[in-house]
Amino acid sequence: MELESVLGHKFREPERLGRALMHSSRVPERTAEDPSGDNEQLEFLGDAVLELIVSEELVRAFPEWTEGQLSKSRARLVNASSLSTAARRLKLGSYLRLGRGEEKTGGRSKPTLLADGYEAVVAALYLDGGLEVARAFVQRSLVSGVIASDAERLSHPDHKSALQELLQARGLEPGRYRIVAESGLDHEKTFRVEVWVTGGITAAGTGRTKKEAEQGAALDALKQLGAAGD
């Protein structure tokens, strides 16, 4: 199977991979040649395996970090946005088995379906090849590049991703960000950014960089929506 070469593992029981790709929308339409159940149980298991692997990787890479830093970093690595991005790099969407309804509505590119599929694939690798096989896949496809290139940002909360996931869960459009003011000299500017959210919510944040200001605006929006964390 072509996907096996992408994943780096030859399945002893290929039906495990088949089930990992089977969205619940496809189950009522499946044929005798495609008998697998859906991938929801594998998503559940994959989530647990991912948390273990990512936790181990973070503790190994950052022995000086506090529990709070480790928890925030793990949350950023295993959230739907991060997992769907990893799934896109693998072109996992093209292998998902979807029902006609999901197919018509762009299911192969939906972040939630991609993230769920990634979790299910991790579980299938774990069941078929053990923890080391799953760990090698997660390291290669999700963890290594982020830890090597963006460790400082990784340990801080990502309010933009949290806002995006919340809006998506509520069936709303993504927030729209825009810079509304800049002040100060070029080497020490301060930016003010607003984010507009469907429903009339406008939130704002300031920062030394555009990204920092966007994070502040997203946090303000989360507070207004009653969903702000630390």
C-alpha positions as CSV (number, residue, x, y, z in Angstrom):
1,M,0.0,0.0,0.0
2,E,1.4,3.4,-1.0
3,L,0.6,5.0,2.4
4,E,2.7,2.4,4.2
5,S,5.8,3.8,2.5
6,V,4.8,7.3,3.6
7,L,4.3,6.1,7.2
8,G,7.5,4.1,7.1
9,H,5.9,0.8,8.3
10,K,4.8,-2.4,6.5
11,F,1.6,-3.5,8.3
12,R,1.5,-7.1,9.5
13,E,-2.3,-6.7,9.7
14,P,-3.3,-4.2,6.9
15,E,-6.9,-4.0,8.1
16,R,-5.6,-1.9,11.1
17,L,-4.5,0.8,8.7
18,G,-7.8,0.4,6.7
19,R,-9.8,1.0,9.9
20,A,-7.7,4.0,10.9
21,L,-8.7,5.7,7.6
22,M,-12.4,4.8,7.9
23,H,-14.5,7.9,8.9
24,S,-17.8,7.1,10.5
25,S,-19.6,8.7,7.5
26,R,-18.3,5.9,5.3
27,V,-19.4,3.0,7.5
28,P,-23.1,2.8,6.3
29,E,-21.8,2.9,2.7
30,R,-19.0,0.4,2.9
31,T,-18.9,-2.8,0.7
32,A,-18.0,-6.4,1.3
33,E,-14.5,-5.5,0.1
34,D,-14.2,-2.7,2.6
35,P,-15.6,-4.2,5.8
36,S,-13.8,-2.2,8.5
37,G,-15.6,-0.3,11.3
38,D,-14.9,3.3,11.8
39,N,-11.8,4.8,13.3
40,E,-13.2,6.4,16.5
41,Q,-11.8,3.9,18.9
42,L,-8.4,4.2,17.2
43,E,-8.6,8.0,17.6
44,F,-9.2,7.5,21.3
45,L,-6.2,5.2,21.7
46,G,-4.0,7.3,19.4
47,D,-4.7,10.4,21.5
48,A,-3.3,8.6,24.6
49,V,-0.3,7.2,22.7
50,L,0.5,10.7,21.3
51,E,0.4,12.2,24.7
52,L,2.8,9.6,26.1
53,I,5.3,10.0,23.2
54,V,5.2,13.8,23.1
55,S,5.6,13.9,26.9
56,E,8.7,11.7,26.7
57,E,10.2,13.8,23.9
58,L,9.6,17.1,25.7
59,V,11.1,15.8,29.0
60,R,14.1,14.4,27.2
61,A,14.6,17.6,25.1
62,F,14.0,20.1,27.9
63,P,15.0,18.7,31.3
64,E,15.0,22.2,32.8
65,W,11.4,23.0,31.9
66,T,8.7,23.2,34.6
67,E,5.6,21.1,34.6
68,G,3.6,24.1,33.4
69,Q,5.9,24.6,30.4
70,L,5.8,21.0,29.5
71,S,2.1,20.8,29.7
72,K,1.6,23.9,27.5
73,S,4.1,22.6,25.0
74,R,2.4,19.2,24.8
75,A,-1.0,20.9,24.3
76,R,0.4,22.9,21.4
77,L,1.9,19.8,19.8
78,V,-1.1,17.5,20.1
79,N,-3.9,20.1,19.4
80,A,-6.1,19.8,16.3
81,S,-4.3,22.5,14.4
82,S,-0.9,20.9,14.9
83,L,-2.1,17.4,14.0
84,S,-4.0,18.5,10.9
85,T,-0.9,20.4,9.7
86,A,1.2,17.2,10.1
87,A,-1.5,15.2,8.3
88,R,-1.5,17.6,5.4
89,R,2.3,17.2,5.0
90,L,1.7,13.5,4.8
91,K,-1.2,14.0,2.3
92,L,-3.3,11.9,4.7
93,G,-6.5,13.4,3.4
94,S,-6.2,11.7,0.1
95,Y,-6.3,8.3,1.8
96,L,-9.3,8.9,4.1
97,R,-12.4,6.8,3.5
98,L,-15.3,9.2,3.6
99,G,-19.0,9.0,3.0
100,R,-20.5,10.8,0.0
101,G,-21.7,13.7,2.2
102,E,-18.3,14.4,3.7
103,E,-16.7,14.0,0.2
104,K,-19.0,16.6,-1.2
105,T,-18.3,19.1,1.6
106,G,-14.5,18.9,1.4
107,G,-14.0,16.4,4.2
108,R,-10.5,15.6,2.9
109,S,-9.2,19.0,3.9
110,K,-11.2,19.5,7.1
111,P,-8.8,20.1,10.0
112,T,-10.9,18.0,12.5
113,L,-11.0,14.9,10.1
114,L,-7.3,15.2,9.4
115,A,-6.4,15.5,13.0
116,D,-8.6,12.5,13.9
117,G,-7.1,10.5,11.1
118,Y,-3.6,11.3,12.3
119,E,-4.5,10.1,15.8
120,A,-6.0,6.9,14.4
121,V,-3.0,6.2,12.3
122,V,-0.7,6.6,15.3
123,A,-2.9,4.0,17.1
124,A,-2.8,1.6,14.2
125,L,1.0,1.9,14.1
126,Y,1.2,1.2,17.8
127,L,-1.0,-1.8,17.7
128,D,0.7,-3.3,14.7
129,G,4.4,-2.5,15.4
130,G,4.6,-1.5,19.0
131,L,5.5,1.7,20.8
132,E,8.9,2.2,19.0
133,V,7.3,2.2,15.6
134,A,4.7,4.7,16.7
135,R,7.4,6.8,18.4
136,A,9.5,6.9,15.2
137,F,6.6,8.1,13.2
138,V,5.5,10.8,15.6
139,Q,9.1,12.0,16.0
140,R,9.5,12.2,12.2
141,S,6.1,13.7,11.3
142,L,5.3,15.9,14.3
143,V,7.9,16.5,17.0
144,S,11.4,16.8,15.8
145,G,11.2,19.8,13.5
146,V,9.2,21.8,16.0
147,I,11.5,21.1,18.9
148,A,14.6,21.9,16.8
149,S,13.3,25.2,15.3
150,D,10.8,26.7,17.7
151,A,11.4,25.7,21.3
152,E,11.0,29.1,22.8
153,R,7.6,29.7,21.2
154,L,6.5,26.1,21.9
155,S,6.6,26.7,25.7
156,H,4.1,29.6,25.5
157,P,0.3,29.4,25.2
158,D,-1.0,29.6,21.6
159,H,-4.2,31.7,21.9
160,K,-4.6,32.0,18.2
161,S,-4.9,28.2,17.7
162,A,-7.1,28.0,20.8
163,L,-9.5,30.6,19.3
164,Q,-9.5,28.9,15.9
165,E,-10.4,25.6,17.4
166,L,-13.1,27.1,19.6
167,L,-14.7,28.9,16.6
168,Q,-14.5,25.8,14.5
169,A,-16.1,23.7,17.2
170,R,-19.0,26.3,17.4
171,G,-19.4,26.2,13.6
172,L,-18.1,29.8,13.2
173,E,-15.7,31.3,10.7
174,P,-12.1,31.9,11.7
175,G,-11.3,35.2,13.3
176,R,-10.0,38.0,11.0
177,Y,-6.9,39.9,12.2
178,R,-5.8,43.4,11.2
179,I,-3.1,45.8,12.4
180,V,-4.9,49.0,13.5
181,A,-1.9,51.0,14.9
182,E,1.9,51.1,15.0
183,S,4.0,53.3,17.2
184,G,7.6,53.8,18.2
185,L,10.9,53.7,16.4
186,D,11.7,50.9,13.9
187,H,13.8,48.9,16.3
188,E,11.3,49.1,19.2
189,K,7.8,49.3,17.6
190,T,4.6,48.5,19.4
191,F,1.8,47.0,17.3
192,R,-2.0,47.0,18.1
193,V,-4.0,44.3,16.4
194,E,-7.7,43.7,16.3
195,V,-9.5,40.4,15.6
196,W,-13.1,40.3,14.4
197,V,-15.2,37.3,15.3
198,T,-18.6,36.4,13.8
199,G,-21.3,37.6,16.2
200,G,-20.0,41.2,16.6
201,I,-17.1,40.5,18.9
202,T,-14.0,42.7,18.3
203,A,-11.0,42.0,20.4
204,A,-7.6,43.7,20.6
205,G,-4.1,43.2,21.7
206,T,-0.7,44.9,21.7
207,G,2.8,43.7,21.5
208,R,6.4,44.2,20.4
209,T,5.8,42.1,17.3
210,K,2.7,41.5,15.1
211,K,2.5,37.9,16.3
212,E,2.6,38.9,20.0
213,A,-0.2,41.5,19.3
214,E,-2.2,38.8,17.5
215,Q,-1.9,36.5,20.5
216,G,-3.1,39.2,22.8
217,A,-6.1,39.9,20.6
218,A,-6.9,36.2,20.4
219,L,-6.7,36.0,24.2
220,D,-9.0,38.9,24.6
221,A,-11.5,37.2,22.2
222,L,-11.3,34.0,24.2
223,K,-12.1,36.0,27.4
224,Q,-15.1,37.6,25.7
225,L,-16.3,34.1,24.6
226,G,-15.8,32.8,28.1
227,A,-13.1,30.3,27.1
228,A,-9.8,31.9,28.1
229,G,-7.1,29.8,29.8
230,D,-4.0,31.1,31.4
